[in-house]
Amino acid sequence: MEYIKKLPKIPSFSKDGMDGYSFEIENKNISIDIEDVYKGHDKYCTNKESTHIYYVLDGKGKFKINNELFNVEKGDLIEIPKNTEFIFIGKMKLLLIMTPPFLADNNINGIDNDLYD
């Protein structure tokens, strides 16, 4: 077993406003990603099965969760339960832990990000 995991050199996924790097881990009950956010998440998101846990490693931004706006900065932890609509903007480096792991079939993309200036 490989105990030490390295951050991938190229993005595992990209969206308009951020790049994501996924760690390959043995525990299949969670997923762990680093997201380099240079603008934000492009569309509102609701996941039917997964809790999103974000930790702000660097930078600052705003999360809109169930129509409530929150300012976030380095050191903040954001917990978004399943079936909760959210979006974010800013220039941040985020650690994302999802449980259960991300599956596209469980994700509902909503309208475009209305927080962009």
Secondary structure, 3 states (H helix, E strand, C coil): CCCCCCCCCCCCEEECCEEEEECCCCCCCCEEEEEEECCECCEEEEECCCEEEEEEEEEEEEEEECCEEEEEECCCEEEECCCCCEEEEEEEEEEEEEECCCCHHHEEEEEECCCCC
